[in-house]
Amino acid sequence: RAAGGAGIGSGRGGGGSAAASGAKSASSDAKAAASADEHKARLRRFYAEHNPEKVDDVDSIWEKRGQDVWHALERKYPGTTAAFTDGLNLDPEGAEQLASVPYKKGTVVITMYGSQEGLDEMTQSVYVEYVLKVAWTRDLFGEPLSATWMVARRYSEFNDTHQELKRHFREEKAAGRFPRMPGRALFSRSEKVQSERRVALTAYLRDLFVHVPAAIYRPEMASFLELGPRLTHTLVLAEQSEELGQPPSELRFDGRSPTGRESAVRWPPVRADGPLTPADVDELADDTTEFADRLSALDVRRTDPRADPGIQRRLVKV
């Protein structure tokens, strides 16, 4: 501003402060530009390998989507982006990592992203939900295999999960290791209340996974974080990679490589010598019947089928 220029000319301390502020702003802008350039360079390498036709569109793609493009690419090309985003911070300002927990031979990292308002379609009432980013990563033969997704939960869902876990982990509760659930704030959706509750829920989940890490394996937590439906494909891919002794990029899913590369391995196994034989059809019928029997015997009031690995494996096979 003009006043800032006058301040510098007059030699007052305020002018020096304005100059320092301007230098700091310029430094921040330079860092942001460097970060964008790094993202775009990595995007070009990604597209060169997975979708060469998009290489020339990187600038416009970045302009439209920013770093959210990585999450979209991970959904479209499961397990392929980790090698290109290593070292990049993809979280928005204010996001806070709250837990890093061993899970299924890999690691689940949970980050509190913030809060947002939603509309209940049945009652037409507005509610607040808290957004978590969940990421599972595992190294296989020198290649990172990962899956990342977002989960939005209302306070009542946090509390329901807490009550179910508390009933299961009675020893931890008796020993004082089980964290207390933050109190309910009735009839208030103010930014102040949302911010305070977000901080409290972050602290709650952090304490839970520090003192009761086994909670990650409970069906209630698997349902809360959507671990079952979100990880099914990735976990099966990891299992096949281990079984065949090959990195994920060399496997093929439904006749194509998840990373776009050609491979001699076809997974799931596909007959190369013609249509299905009667024996193949019988085996598929047996698999389908077993899957249906297992589902019908499941008490869905007590068990989430999405958290049952046996059901998930059978579903993928069928």
N, C-alpha and C positions, 0 to 999 in steps of 0.2 A: 504494500500500500504506500501512498505518498507520505503518510505520516511516518512510516518506518524509514523512508529515505531521509526525511528531515531529521529524524532522531540520530541517524548515523552521522549526518553532516554536522550536527551540533555537538557531537562527542559525548552525549548522555549515555548512561548505562543502558537505558532502554533500547538504544539503537544496537548495541552489542548483542542484546538478547534476541532482537529480531533477526540479526544476521545469523546467530547460532541456530535459531529456529529454522531459518531458510536453508541453512546448510544441512540440518538434520532431515528436513523434508526432501531435499535433493538426494541425500543419501538413501532414504527410504525408497524414493522413486527409482533410483538406480538399481537397488536390490530387487525390487519388484520386476523391473525390466529384465534383469539377469535371470530371475527365476522363470519368467515367461519364456525367455529364449531357451533355457535349459529344458523346460517342458516340451516346447515345440521341436527341439532337436531330437528328443527321445521319441516323441510321437512320430516323427518322420522315419526313425529307425523301426519303430513298431509296425507302421503301415508298409514299409518296404518289405517286411517279412510276411505280414499277414493279409494285407490288402493294398497292393502297389498302386491301384487306381486312385487311392485317397492321398497319396504323398503330396501332390500339388495343392491339395485343399486344406492342408494343416492350418495355415494362417486363419482362414475363414472359420474352420471348426473351432479353433481356440478362441476366436472372437465371440462366437456364439455360446460356447459351453464352458470355457475356462477349464480348470482342473477337474471339474465333474466329468469330463470326457473319459477319464481313466476308469471311473466306476461303471460307466456305460460300456466301455470296451471289455471290462472284466465280465460283465453279464453276457455279452455277445460271444466272447472268446474265453470261456472259463479256464482259469489257471495259467493264463499267458502274460498277464501284465506285470507280475511281481518283478520279473527280471529287468523291466524297463523303468519301474518306479522306485527301485531301491535307492534309499537316501533322500527321496523327495518327501516333503511334508504335504500331504493331501488334505489335512484337516483345516477347517475354517478357524478364524480367530476366535478364541474363547473356548474351543473344544478342549476337553480334558481327558487324558487317558486314565482309566480308573482300575484296570486289572489286566494282567497278563498271566494266563492260566494254562498249564499243560492239558492237552485234550486230544485223544485219538492219535498219539504219536507226533502231534504237532503242537501248536500254541494258539490259543484263542486270545485275542487282544480286544478289549471292550473300551470304547471311547464315548463319553457323554458329549453329544453334539449341541444340545440346547433344548428348547421347548417350542411348541407351536400350538395353535388353537385348531380344533376340529368341530364339525357340526354333526350331532347325532341325528341320523335320518329319521329315526322313529319318533323322537320327542322334539326334534328341531331345537334342542338346547345346545349351547356352545360349551365345549370342555377343553381342558388343557392336556396335552400329552407330551412326554419327554422322549427325545430322539436319541437312540444309541447306534453307534456304528460297531458292527461285530466283524472281525476279520480272523480267519483261520489260516495258518501258514505252516508248511512243512517242507523241509529240504529232502529231495529224493535224487540221489546220484548227481549231486551238484547243481540240481535245478530246483528253484522254488516253485512249489505248488500252492495256490492260495484261492480263497473265496472271500468276498467282502459283500456285506449287505447292511441295510439300515432297518432298524426296528423302532416303532413308535408305540409307547405304552402309557396308559393313564395311571394316575396314582392308585386307583383301585386294583389295577392289575399287578402293580408292584406289591401292594398289600396282600392280595390273594396268594401270590407266589411266596411271600414271606411267611404267611400262616401255614402253608403246606410244608415248607422247608422246616419250620420250627417244630412241627409235629414229628418230623422224621429225625432231626438232629437233637434229640432230647439230652444226650450226654453233654454235647457242646453248650446247650442252653443252661443246663444245671451247673456247668463249670464257669459260666459267665463269659464264654467265648462267642456266643451267638449275638450279633449286633441287634440293637433295637431299631424298629421301624420309625422313621420320622412321623410326627403327628400330622393329622389332617387339618387343612385350612379351609374352612367352609365358606362357600359363597364369595370367593375372591379369586379373580383372575388377573389381578394387577401385575405389572412387570416386576414389582418389588417382591411380591409373594412367589411368583414363578421363579425368580432368580434365587431366592432363599431356599425354595424347595428343591430346585435343581442341584444346588450345592449340597443340601442334606441328603438327597438320594444318591448323589455321586459318592459321598462319604460312606453311606450305608453299604452300597455295593462293593466299594473298595475294602471295607472292613470284613464283609462277608467272605470274599474270596481270599483274603489274607488268613482269616481264622478258620474258615470252613471251606477249603479248596475243593473238597469232594462234592460240594453243591453243584458244580458244573455238570456232574454226571447224573443228577436227579432228573426224572422226566419233567418235573414242574419247571426246572430251569431250562431244560432243552426246549420246552414249549415256549417259555417266556422269551428266549433268545432266538427261536426258530432254527435251532441247530439241525433238527432232523431234515426238514424239507430243503433247507438251503445248502446242506453239506452232502446230501446223498450222492450226487454225481461225483463230486470231488473226492470223497472218501473211497468210493468204488474205484475211481481212477488211480488213487494212491495204492489201493490193494492190488490192482492189476500190475502197476509199475513194480511193486515189490515182488510179486509172484513171478513176473517175467524177467526181472533183473534189468529193466530198461527204464530210462528217464521218461517222464510223462510226455515229452514232445515227440517221442517215437512211437507212442501208442495211437491206435485209431479207434474212434468211437462212432458207432453206426456207419462204418465204412470211410470215415475221414479223420484226419488227425486234428485234435483240438487246437493245435498250434498252426495248422495249415500245411505242415510238412508231410511229404510222402513217407510211407513206412511199409515194410514188409509185414508188419504185425497188424492183424485186424482184430479189433476188440469192440464189442463182444464178438466171440468167434462166429464167423460167417462161412457157410459152406461155399467152397470155390468150384464145386463140380456139378452145379445144377440146382434145381429146386429142392425143397424139403422132401425128405423121404417119409414113408409112413412111420418109421421109428422116431424121426424128428418130431412129427406131429404128436405122437403118443407121449413123448417126453415133455413137450410143451403143455399138453393137456394135464399131465400129472402135476407140473409146476403150477399151473393155473388153479387146479383143484386144491392143492396144498395151500396156496396163497389165500384162496377164498375161505378154506377151513380155519386158517389161522386168524383171519380177520373176524370171522363169525364168532370165534371163541374169545375174542378180546372184549374185556369190559371197558368200554370207552369212557365210562364215568371215572375210572381209576387210572387208566393208562392212555397216554397219547400215542396213537399209532405212528405218528411222525417221528417219535423218539425211540421206536423199537427198531434196532438195526437189522434184526432178522427179517422183519416185514419189508423194510426198505430195500434190502438186498434182493429179496424175492420179487418185489415190484419192479426193480430195475431189470432183473433177468427176464421176467415175463414180458 
